[in-house]
Amino acid sequence: MKTTIVLTYTFTPAWLALSREERNAMAATHIQPVFAKYADRVPARFFDAEAFTTAFSDFALLETEDLQAYYFLIEELRDSPLIAQGYLVMNDIFMGIEAGFHAFEAQTGAGGREVPRG
């Protein structure tokens, strides 16, 4: 089943103190290659949020059927200077399965009858 993941994160003042050229170079060297390595199994979209919330500055939307690839992607990000040197702090991770009940009903035959809720 395909899992959708929302990663919320905040760029720190140390990141903002870098010039845009330095930020772009770091992203090109340490971040883009990680996402490219897993793009066939964990496609990602990136969103700016700092103008709309104070809870985090950005978020990413990822989808995968391969949770191991997702986990490895996160491990590689954690080892990157972006996180290891304190330029980015992960806030929250939300995971869900879109309409997962359809797969449940199809596999278990539970569709059309009352499923006990406990």
C-alpha positions as a LaTeX table, in Angstrom:
\begin{tabular}{lrrr}
\hline
Residue & $x$ (\AA) & $y$ (\AA) & $z$ (\AA) \\
\hline
Met1 & 0.00 & 0.00 & 0.00 \\
Lys2 & 1.17 & 3.50 & $-0.76$ \\
Thr3 & 2.07 & 5.58 & 2.28 \\
Thr4 & 1.97 & 9.37 & 2.21 \\
Ile5 & 4.38 & 11.17 & 4.53 \\
Val6 & 4.35 & 14.82 & 5.54 \\
Leu7 & 7.66 & 16.04 & 6.97 \\
Thr8 & 7.56 & 19.41 & 8.69 \\
Tyr9 & 10.86 & 21.12 & 9.34 \\
Thr10 & 12.38 & 24.46 & 10.24 \\
Phe11 & 15.47 & 26.10 & 8.81 \\
Thr12 & 17.49 & 27.59 & 11.67 \\
Pro13 & 19.00 & 31.08 & 11.93 \\
Ala14 & 22.39 & 29.50 & 11.08 \\
Trp15 & 20.96 & 28.49 & 7.68 \\
Leu16 & 19.45 & 31.91 & 7.11 \\
Ala17 & 22.79 & 33.52 & 7.94 \\
Leu18 & 24.37 & 31.77 & 4.95 \\
Ser19 & 24.26 & 33.58 & 1.64 \\
Arg20 & 21.80 & 32.27 & $-0.92$ \\
Glu21 & 24.76 & 31.04 & $-2.96$ \\
Glu22 & 26.04 & 29.03 & 0.04 \\
Arg23 & 22.58 & 27.58 & 0.67 \\
Asn24 & 22.16 & 26.61 & $-2.97$ \\
Ala25 & 25.61 & 25.01 & $-3.06$ \\
Met26 & 24.91 & 23.00 & 0.10 \\
Ala27 & 21.56 & 21.83 & $-1.26$ \\
Ala28 & 23.12 & 20.85 & $-4.59$ \\
Thr29 & 25.95 & 18.97 & $-2.89$ \\
His30 & 24.26 & 17.31 & 0.08 \\
Ile31 & 20.47 & 17.32 & $-0.30$ \\
Gln32 & 19.47 & 17.02 & $-3.94$ \\
Pro33 & 21.63 & 13.91 & $-4.49$ \\
Val34 & 19.94 & 12.14 & $-1.57$ \\
Phe35 & 16.45 & 12.82 & $-2.90$ \\
Ala36 & 17.57 & 11.93 & $-6.44$ \\
Lys37 & 18.93 & 8.59 & $-5.20$ \\
Tyr38 & 15.50 & 7.61 & $-3.87$ \\
Ala39 & 13.28 & 9.49 & $-6.37$ \\
Asp40 & 12.12 & 6.32 & $-8.10$ \\
Arg41 & 10.84 & 4.89 & $-4.78$ \\
Val42 & 10.15 & 8.00 & $-2.68$ \\
Pro43 & 9.10 & 10.93 & $-4.85$ \\
Ala44 & 9.03 & 14.22 & $-2.94$ \\
Arg45 & 7.42 & 17.64 & $-3.31$ \\
Phe46 & 8.58 & 20.64 & $-1.28$ \\
Phe47 & 6.53 & 23.53 & 0.11 \\
Asp48 & 7.35 & 26.84 & 1.80 \\
Ala49 & 5.19 & 27.60 & 4.81 \\
Glu50 & 6.96 & 30.32 & 6.79 \\
Ala51 & 4.51 & 33.00 & 5.65 \\
Phe52 & 1.53 & 30.92 & 6.83 \\
Thr53 & 2.52 & 29.32 & 10.15 \\
Thr54 & 5.02 & 29.74 & 12.95 \\
Ala55 & 5.05 & 26.01 & 13.76 \\
Phe56 & 7.55 & 25.20 & 10.97 \\
Ser57 & 9.11 & 26.93 & 7.99 \\
Asp58 & 8.69 & 24.27 & 5.32 \\
Phe59 & 7.22 & 20.87 & 4.64 \\
Ala60 & 7.74 & 18.02 & 2.23 \\
Leu61 & 5.16 & 15.61 & 0.88 \\
Leu62 & 6.54 & 12.15 & 0.09 \\
Glu63 & 4.83 & 9.02 & $-1.19$ \\
Thr64 & 6.16 & 5.49 & $-1.12$ \\
Glu65 & 5.32 & 1.82 & $-1.12$ \\
Asp66 & 8.86 & 1.13 & 0.11 \\
Leu67 & 9.21 & 2.18 & 3.76 \\
Gln68 & 12.79 & 0.88 & 3.84 \\
Ala69 & 13.77 & 3.32 & 1.07 \\
Tyr70 & 12.00 & 6.13 & 2.97 \\
Tyr71 & 13.85 & 5.18 & 6.17 \\
Phe72 & 17.20 & 5.09 & 4.39 \\
Leu73 & 16.50 & 8.49 & 2.80 \\
Ile74 & 15.87 & 9.97 & 6.26 \\
Glu75 & 19.04 & 8.38 & 7.64 \\
Glu76 & 21.09 & 9.91 & 4.82 \\
Leu77 & 19.52 & 13.32 & 5.46 \\
Arg78 & 20.36 & 13.03 & 9.16 \\
Asp79 & 23.98 & 12.35 & 8.24 \\
Ser80 & 24.10 & 15.36 & 5.92 \\
Pro81 & 25.52 & 18.71 & 7.07 \\
Leu82 & 22.04 & 20.18 & 6.78 \\
Ile83 & 20.91 & 18.35 & 9.91 \\
Ala84 & 24.23 & 17.29 & 11.45 \\
Gln85 & 25.47 & 20.88 & 11.58 \\
Gly86 & 22.18 & 22.32 & 12.80 \\
Tyr87 & 20.88 & 24.10 & 9.71 \\
Leu88 & 17.57 & 22.26 & 9.77 \\
Val89 & 15.42 & 20.83 & 12.55 \\
Met90 & 12.80 & 18.20 & 11.81 \\
Asn91 & 9.55 & 19.05 & 13.56 \\
Asp92 & 6.81 & 16.50 & 12.94 \\
Ile93 & 6.29 & 13.52 & 10.68 \\
Phe94 & 2.76 & 12.51 & 9.72 \\
Met95 & 2.11 & 9.27 & 7.87 \\
Gly96 & $-1.08$ & 7.88 & 6.43 \\
Ile97 & $-2.56$ & 5.55 & 3.87 \\
Glu98 & $-5.01$ & 7.14 & 1.50 \\
Ala99 & $-8.37$ & 5.35 & 1.68 \\
Gly100 & $-6.71$ & 2.37 & 3.38 \\
Phe101 & $-10.11$ & 1.01 & 4.32 \\
His102 & $-10.71$ & 0.15 & 0.65 \\
Ala103 & $-7.71$ & $-2.20$ & 0.66 \\
Phe104 & $-8.86$ & $-3.65$ & 3.97 \\
Glu105 & $-12.36$ & $-4.32$ & 2.64 \\
Ala106 & $-11.05$ & $-5.81$ & $-0.61$ \\
Gln107 & $-8.64$ & $-8.15$ & 1.17 \\
Thr108 & $-10.86$ & $-9.18$ & 4.05 \\
Gly109 & $-14.25$ & $-9.11$ & 2.40 \\
Ala110 & $-15.43$ & $-6.74$ & 5.12 \\
Gly111 & $-17.09$ & $-4.39$ & 2.64 \\
Gly112 & $-20.82$ & $-4.09$ & 2.94 \\
Arg113 & $-21.08$ & $-5.48$ & 6.44 \\
Glu114 & $-20.66$ & $-3.98$ & 9.86 \\
Val115 & $-17.09$ & $-4.17$ & 11.13 \\
Pro116 & $-16.86$ & $-4.41$ & 14.94 \\
Arg117 & $-15.36$ & $-1.30$ & 16.47 \\
Gly118 & $-13.68$ & $-1.57$ & 19.78 \\
\hline
\end{tabular}
